[in-house]
Amino acid sequence: MKKIFGLLCLVAYAFGSFAQNKYAIIPKPTQLTTANGSFIVNAQTKILIPKNNSDLRPLAELLAERFQITAGFALNIEEFEGNPSSKAIVFMPLTSKVGDKTLLQEDYTLKVEDNGIILTGATAKGEFYALQSLLQLLPTQIYSSSPVQNIQWQVPNCTIYDHPQFQYRGLMLDVGRHFFPVSFVKKYIDLLALHKMNTFHWHLTDDQGWRIEIKKYPKLTEIGSKRKESMEGHYSDQRFDGKPYGGYYTQEQIKEVVKYAEKKFVNVIPEIEMPGHALAALASYPELGCSKGPYEVGVKWGVYDDVFCPTEQTFTFLENVLTEVIGLFPSTYVHIGGDECPKVSWKNSPFCQDLMKKEGLKDEHELQSYFIKRIDKFLTSKGKKMIGWDEILEGGISPNATIMSWRGIEGGIEAVKQNHDAIMTPGSHCYLDAYQSDPSSEPVAIGGYLPLEKVYAYNPIPEGITPEQAKHILGVQGNVWTEYIATPSHAEYMVFPRATALAEVGWSQTSAKNYTDFTNRLITHLERLKYLAVNYSTAYYDVKITSSVNAKSQVALKLQNADKDTQIRYTIDGTEPTASSLLYQPSTGVVVTQDANIRALTFSAKGEKLGKEISKYYYINKSTGRKYTLVNQPKSYTGGETYGLTNGVKGEANNFDTWVGFEGKNLDVTIDLGQVMAVQKVSFAFLRASSSWIMLPRDVEVLVSEDGKKFTSVQKMPLGNLDGEQKVVQQLSIGAEGKKGRFIRVVAQNYGLLPANHPGKGNPAWLFVDEIGVE
């Protein structure tokens, strides 16, 4: 064993792929050197820890417990002095240096040889991460919850030195919109620890629910933890289930979770929202609002105008709440929210306007800064550091604040330029409540599209900042907002494996990241998640169907998935794809010449189904594949294609990205059919989703022309916006009675400014249109 204790000469291993997944460690280690041979764990293997070392014994017990559960034999834990015996798994005495490597708090080394395994760290935390890597080197069955048979518990020989890139690597869970039991919160923490993530951000209060017991203010849970009903479907549907909903954590449960997380080396950061997202608190104590109520716990998702009023009574309340919170959470940090705080109630409040004059505040943004600075001063007096969402930059940043940048990366850049710390969590890459595959095949989500590959591609260090400023980027966090996530199973589906990719973003060196290599290891890692009973998404395997117009003005389809070692099978007659269905050939693609329902699915080489079936219906007519010109260009929403209005795919009510959208502008499109023909009918569809500011046009007109210069009106049709807030797809057609034309022009007048009774009053309405058909 003396050789094992020699200098660990660590040579970086160039991960082209982890040798047939033998070294499928996630997140990817900083340096790994492979070697021939392996260490076999059996009933005679001992776990050795230094004598009288209370820090390492719990880790040895965790390892022994895994083998007891899965292998059915107990590994004896023994203490040693001097040199330990061979054929053992050794947790070495804590040391700050191994060979020429200085080990920081989370660093570790792991050496596996035929005659033993050594785990070394400067702290028990580092040794814990070494243990996670050791477990990942074992067969995936080590994560089973019951005994497995006929497994050789083999660990491939290697030497690892590992060091995280960022000190902050976190996941947030919103329990305000939907409540999650303690058992799931513990499982969530387990999964953080598995991925070497060290921070659990617990979003405990919001408009739709107050989830933490505060003994001084019992109404917060008696009233604030309950709402009379919840939204069902998407927000734009404006439907409600009519069922009371509630839940909260007692202080004993909070302590239980915090203690559990400590054992897994996960820091728990509580978030108490202020000054906005406060409706549940105001419903409990109306005197804390500017209008004094009455208030009701929010039943809609989104942002409410009622916020905390910055009175001394409010500050006393918040300081008392935070005092109890601080007593429950040993974390250095406390998150105070600070996001999405409408200023309406402050503008209408004589008290707020007088306070602004008294304090010399020029506007309500500076009043929010005044509010946040009061709370920052209090937390600092208690020895705590404050984190806030990037809105707290508005009106002037508080002296000791750390910024959590979610509205893009700009907040983080502004913070570090002012020498403040920042945690990067932009919605573009870190919001795990977005769709991860074709929305038509997914559970309802808030919107957006965030596939696994995009998460993995994120670099938390923004371009354009100096190396000195980059030191203020503490790390990265994934956020899980739960408006549309009501169960633990659904939460797991949305979070994994995207959080797995984010774990590597936070831990592994950016220069060493490689998506192909990551997915090679991910295939093995998904097996681990399966044994851990995690309902992870298989969207990684899903087929993506895109279309384009070929030289013959036909719709040409391209079918793609992320895994090149798999096969794509498809049908064009609407039947379910099987392992014997048509095999997609990238060299030839698929050309659609008539109406067709394309259904596609990924299969392994052995014919096993992977991922979900993806389907798209193509409506083929005289305009399909034809190019067109627009007087006004769409904003943000282009129908997913360059020529989204004539690509053969109709817009879907629950997927805004399938529509062509104009903000405050008219639709004025001219389609070139290629030749003069008799036109019988022109069809189109508009979307109405009032709560999302999408309104039907005031009218629509169809015109035809043979030369593209002189147009004749076929018909102008007025449209009235339907009552109610639910989404409506308005399918329309105008008969042309055989009028001849080569050019078809469709003009739809935008609704204009939203009316006075609309939450977005005075703002320009959106006009959404899709698939203009000509017959």
Residue, then its C-alpha position, 0 to 999 in steps of 0.5 A: m500500500k506504500k505505493i498508494f500513499g506516494l505522490l499522486c502524479l495526476v495527468a489530465y485525461a483527454f475525455g474523447s469518451f470515457a472508455q465504454n462508459k467505464y468512467a462515466i462520472i458526472p460532473k466531469p472531473t478536472q483530471l483523470t488518468t485511466a489505468n488497466g485493472s480494477f479493484i473488486v469489492n466483496a464481503q471481505t473488503k474493509i472500509l478504513i478510517p483514521k482513528n478517532n475521526s468523527d468527520l469521516r465515519p458518517l461517510a464510511e457508514l454511507l458507503a457501507e449502507r449502499f453495499q448492505i442494501t444492494a449487495g446484501f453484505a456488510l463492509n466492516i468499518e475499522e479505524f487505523e493508525g499509520n499505514p492501513s492494510s491492503k484490499a481496503i477502501v481507505f478514507m485518508p486523514l484530512t490533509s490540505k496537500v496531496g503531492d504537489k496539489t493543494l486541496l481546497q475545501e471541495d477538492y478531492t483525490l481518488k486513487v483506485e488500484d488492484n489492491g485498494i482505493i484511497l479517498t483524500g480531501a482537505t475537508a469532509k466535504g471534499e471526501f464526500y465528493a470523492l465518495q460520490s465519484l467512487l459510487q459512480l465508478l461502480p456498476t449503476q446497480i449500486y444505487s438500487s433500493s433493493p438487493v441485486q443479484n450476480i453483480q461483480w462490484q468492480v471499480p476500474n483503476c484510475t487516479i483523479y484530482d478534482h476541483p470545482q470551477f465555481q463555489y456556488r452550484g445550486l438548484m431552486l425549488d418554488v414551493g409557493r405555487h405548489f407545495f412539496p412534502v418533506s420526503f420529496v425535499k429530502k430526495y431533491i437534496d439527495l439529487l443535488a448531492l449526487h451531482k456535487m451541487n452544494t446549494f438548495h435555494w428554497h423559495l418559501t413565500d409568494d402571492q399564491g402561498w406562505r409555506i413556512e411557520i412563523k410563530k410570532y405571526p400564526k395567521l401566515t399559515e392559518i390564512g396565507s398558506k391556503r388559496k381557494e382554488s388553482m389555475e388549471g391548464h395554461y394561464s392563457d386558458q383562464r380556467f380554475d379547478g375550484k379546489p382549495y389548496g394549501g400546505y406549509y412546513t412547521q419549524e420542526q420540519i424546517k430544522e429536519v430538512v436543514k439537518y438532513a442537508e448538512k449531512k449531504f453537504v448542501n447549504v439551504i438558503p431560504e427565500i422570503e419574498m419582498p416587497g412584491h410577491a407578498l399577497a399571501a402575507l397581506a391576506s394574513y395581515p392586511e395592515l401591511g399593505c398600502s390600501k389595508g385590504p381586504y386581500e386574498v391569497g392569489v389564485k392566478w399565476g403571475v404578478y399582483d399589484d398589491v405589495f408590502c407598504p414600506t411603513e415602520q409596521t411592515f419593517t417590524f413585521l419583516e424583521n421579526v419574520l427574518t429573525e425566526v428564519i435566521g434561527l432556523f437556517p444556519s446559512t450565511y445567505v438569506h434571499i429576500g426576492g426583490d423581483e417583479c414589484p409593481k409600483v402601482s400601490w406605492k404611486n397611489s399611496p399618500f404615505c409612500q409619496d410623503l416618504m419619498k419626499k422625506e427621504g429625497l427619493k426621486d421615484e418609486h425605483e429608489l423607494q424600492s432601493y430604500f426598502i431593500k437597503r433597510i432589510d440589508k442593514f438588518l440582515t448584516s446586523k445579524g451576521k447574514k448576507m443578502i441575495g436578491w433578484d437583479e431588480i434590486l439593482e434598480g434605484g441603487i444597489s444595496p451595500n452588501a447585496t449579492i445579485m441573482s441575475w435572472r433577466g438575462i446576464e446583464g444584472g450579473i454584469e452590472a453587479v460585478k462592475q460595481n464589485h458585488d458578487a453575482i450568481m448567474t441564473p438567466g432564464s435563457h439557460c437556467y429556467l428548468d420550467a420551460y419546455q424541453s421538447d416539442p410542446s405538443s408532446e409535453p405536459v403544459a409548461i409556462g412556455g419557452y424552449l430549453p433543450l438539454e444541449k442549450v443548458y450544457a452550452y451555458n458559460p456563467i462567465p459573461e464576455g466583456i468583463t475583466p478577470e478581476q470582475a469574473k472573480h465576483i461570479l460565484g456560480v450558477q443556479g437552476n430555477v424550478w418555478t412550479e406554477y405548472i408543476a404540481t407533483p414530485s414526479h412532474a418536478e423530477y421530469m422537468v429538472f432531470p437531466r437538465a440539472t445534470a447538465l447544469a451540474e457540469v456547467g458549475w463544476s467542470q472547467t469550461s475549456a474541458k466541456n464537450y457535449t458529445d462526451f457528456t451525453n456518452r456519460l449521461i447514458t450511464h447516468l440515466e441508469r443511475l437515475k432510474y435506480l434512484a426512482v427519478n422520473y427523468s425526461t427522455a427528451y434527449y432522444d426526441v425527434k425534432i421535425t423541421s421543414s423548408v422549401n426545396a427548389k421545386s417549392q415542395v415542403a422538405l422535412k428534416l428529422q433530427n435527434a441528438d444521439k447519432d448512434t440511434q435510428i429514427r423511424y417514421t410513418i406518413d400515414g398517421t400510424e404508430p412508428t415501430a422498429s420496422s417503420l420507414l428508416y429516416q435517411p438524412s441524405t434523402g430526407v422526406v418530401v411531403t406532397q399531400d396532406a400527411n400526419i408525420r409520426a417519428l420516434t427514436f429507436s436503439a439499434k436493438g429496436e428499443k423505443l427511446g424518448k417520446e413519439i413526435s408528430k406533426y400534421y402537414y396541410i398541403n395546398k396551393s400556397t404551401g412552400r410558396k415564398y411571400t413578402l411582408v410589409n411589417q416584420p414579425k417580432s420574436y414569433t416567426g412560426g419556427e420557420t423562415y416562411g412560417l405562414t406557408n410551411g404546411v404546419k398550423g399554429e397550435a393553441n398551446n405553443f405560441d412559437t408555432w405562430v407568426g406574431f406582430e406587436g402593435k402592427n398589421l399583417d400585410v402579406t403577399i404570397d406568390l403562387g408561381q402562376v396564374m390560377a383560379v382561386q376558390k378559397v383562402s383560409f387562415a387562423f388567428l389566435r386570441a389569448s387576451s391574458s397574454w395580450i394576443m387579440l384577434p384582428r379588427d378585420v381581415e381582407v383578401l385581395v388577388s392580383e395577376d401581376g402583383k401590382k394591381f389588386t382586387s379585393v375579394q372580401k373584407m371580413p370584420l372580426g369581433n373579439l370574443d368575450g372571456e379570457q380563454k384561448v381561442v383559435q379562430q379558423l376562417s376562410i373567404g371564398a374567392e369564387g374562382k377569381k384568377g390570380r397569381f398573387i394573394r394578399v391578406v391584410a389583417q388590422n391589428y387590434g391596436l392598444l389594449p382597452a382600459n379594462h385590460p391589465g395591459k391597458g394602453n400597451p400594443a396588442w399582439l396579432f398572431v396568425d398562421e398557415i394561410g392556405v389557398e385552394 
